[in-house]
Amino acid sequence: MNQAIQFPDREEWRAEKEAVCFPALVNGMILTCAISAEALHQRFGQGEAMALFAAHRWDIEEEAERAILQEAFDAQDWIWLDSAR
């Protein structure tokens, strides 16, 4: 793992976005990453979104790290992980 990118254990469900949102610390800056419930279900099967996130946290964080390094930010400077792998 890149030591300049860290993922604190502060994920949360955001109903208005229908996504699990989680912070990334990148060289001291806080970025927001997110993965939708739909994407979690497509990847990992049925279940509660937060439980699926917890069970697959390392894979999700690795993907988020790659997206951050590729600067794949949306218009609000968020990193969204897609349904497709």
C-alpha positions as CSV (number, residue, x, y, z in Angstrom):
1,M,0.0,0.0,0.0
2,N,1.2,3.5,-0.8
3,Q,2.0,5.1,2.5
4,A,0.9,8.5,1.2
5,I,-2.7,7.2,0.9
6,Q,-4.4,6.0,4.0
7,F,-8.0,4.9,4.7
8,P,-9.2,5.6,8.2
9,D,-12.0,3.3,9.5
10,R,-14.7,6.0,9.2
11,E,-17.0,4.7,6.4
12,E,-20.7,5.6,6.6
13,W,-23.9,4.8,4.7
14,R,-25.3,7.9,2.9
15,A,-28.9,7.2,2.1
16,E,-29.2,10.3,-0.2
17,K,-26.4,8.9,-2.4
18,E,-27.3,5.2,-1.9
19,A,-23.7,4.6,-1.3
20,V,-21.0,3.7,1.3
21,C,-18.7,6.7,1.6
22,F,-15.3,6.5,3.1
23,P,-12.4,9.0,3.5
24,A,-8.9,8.7,2.0
25,L,-6.0,10.7,3.4
26,V,-3.7,11.6,0.6
27,N,-0.6,13.5,1.6
28,G,-2.5,15.1,4.4
29,M,-5.6,16.0,2.4
30,I,-9.0,14.3,3.0
31,L,-10.7,13.0,-0.1
32,T,-14.1,11.3,-0.3
33,C,-14.5,7.9,-1.9
34,A,-17.8,6.1,-2.5
35,I,-19.2,2.9,-3.8
36,S,-22.9,2.5,-4.4
37,A,-25.1,-0.3,-3.0
38,E,-25.7,-1.4,-6.5
39,A,-22.0,-1.8,-7.2
40,L,-21.5,-3.7,-4.0
41,H,-24.4,-6.1,-4.8
42,Q,-23.1,-6.6,-8.4
43,R,-19.6,-7.4,-7.2
44,F,-20.2,-9.3,-3.9
45,G,-23.8,-10.6,-4.0
46,Q,-26.8,-9.7,-1.8
47,G,-26.5,-8.3,1.7
48,E,-26.5,-5.1,3.6
49,A,-24.2,-2.5,2.0
50,M,-22.1,-1.7,5.1
51,A,-21.6,-5.4,5.8
52,L,-20.5,-6.1,2.2
53,F,-18.1,-3.1,2.4
54,A,-16.6,-4.4,5.7
55,A,-16.2,-7.9,4.3
56,H,-14.4,-6.7,1.2
57,R,-12.7,-3.5,2.6
58,W,-9.2,-4.4,1.4
59,D,-10.2,-5.0,-2.2
60,I,-12.3,-1.8,-2.3
61,E,-9.5,0.3,-0.8
62,E,-7.0,-1.1,-3.3
63,E,-9.3,-0.1,-6.1
64,A,-9.8,3.3,-4.6
65,E,-6.1,3.8,-4.3
66,R,-5.6,3.0,-8.0
67,A,-8.4,5.5,-8.9
68,I,-6.8,8.2,-6.7
69,L,-3.4,7.6,-8.3
70,Q,-5.1,7.9,-11.8
71,E,-6.8,11.1,-10.6
72,A,-10.3,9.7,-11.5
73,F,-12.2,12.4,-9.7
74,D,-15.7,13.4,-10.5
75,A,-16.9,17.0,-10.7
76,Q,-17.2,17.2,-6.9
77,D,-13.7,15.8,-6.5
78,W,-15.0,12.4,-5.2
79,I,-13.7,9.0,-6.2
80,W,-16.6,6.8,-7.3
81,L,-16.0,3.1,-7.8
82,D,-18.0,1.7,-10.7
83,S,-20.1,-1.4,-10.8
84,A,-18.0,-3.0,-13.5
85,R,-14.6,-4.3,-12.5
